[in-house]
Amino acid sequence: GLILLADEMEAGERIAAEYSFRPATKAKKGKKPRKAAWVGRRVATEPVERSHRMAESPDGVRLVLSWALGDDRSLSYGLWRSEHGKSWVRAELPTADPNVASEALNVVWAPSGFVMATNDPVDAGASGRLLHSVDGLEWAPVASSNMIHGLEASPDGLLAFTGPSFDQTAELPTSTLLRSADGLDWSEVEVDEFSNGRITAAAVAPDGRVVAIGMVPGSDPSEALPRIWLGQPTAP
């Protein structure tokens, strides 16, 4: 069914609420008809945290990424896990170095399990990693690249778009796409149109072609121009 994740205020505190869509039913013997409605329940994130992304497996395991803003304006990330949404517990967020907090960008469900995109801090090299987990508890890296700016999943495949960190001012390398059919095996898709630019969104169409949207430098170094790239129909 459909699931919606939203931030709400409860008793002056911000919480994450999960809504599932309950379809309408017809009247049956001894039972009244039921109207379609969204039914919500609280996700057990801390009051200072805000929900970020959610993924669900076919057997009902749900993961929610959260983030919080510290007193020094730095961001910290959390991972919450639930089976069928009945109760939520904090899970360990995978990091390359236990002493360095990583940015948790997104988590999605793939045919082989959960896939999460993370980035190490800029001062630690700004390297991005894609991690895989069957149950949302144990994670293993499946791909690494430059800083990852996005991870998207569709019925026709997964895409991660990568590039330099956003605060870099030197000449920028070409942004690239990483593509996978199952979340385990990834291959690089070069997009020459984004030489010295950044891909900001991407998707896989039903015919297998990749669509990428981003920005490239104009004739004026301070100018950024939008660019759309459409790949050829092909299987992942």
Disulfide bonds with the S-S distance in Angstrom:
none
